[in-house]
């Protein structure tokens, strides 16, 4: 009987120790299991957010690239079909101004941009100006809105003059021609920057052509005279 009690006592003691060990390490196991489950859930959530964010930026990048490609093609069409040909006409006009002013350097017949925006031979003037006007009016999808508005107004005023109405519109025509040329030069320069055609500093380049036309240095920075040859432009 004593032996049986002793055995039961030993087993009870062992059982108590087992319960203590299970309680001690079981709690840690449960805590670790819960921690691992939480980490797994967090990882799955992070992965889900990452995939969602990745898809969002991939979609936005695709839209941006498509928009950028569309704008580039539109700018290219604007430049080559409208503004580059208009720029050529202005260059021709300024070349005429430069040469005429050089030849008439000692006289009062020099044509300034403020008084004579376009410089062409008398028989050629109307055709050249109308080439500019018609090019813009016939390409409303390529012309900037403010340029189109002023061109339509200029065309209307020039038609009024041709019909010899009793209104002095010469001053208005001159002003509209100047604004037309300035807008063409500004948009031409802006398109060159957008298309990376000109690699000058944008801050220095934008508006430079307009300033050069007003200063008489658009075509050449030095002045030539029949008597002296080349000299620094002093205007």
PyMOL commands that set and color helices and strands:
alter all, ss='L'
color gray80, all
select helices_A, chain A and resi 2-103+122-137+145-162+170-194+202-205+208-215
alter helices_A, ss='H'
color red, helices_A
select strands_A, chain A and resi 222-225+229-232
alter strands_A, ss='S'
color yellow, strands_A
deselect
rebuild
show_as cartoon
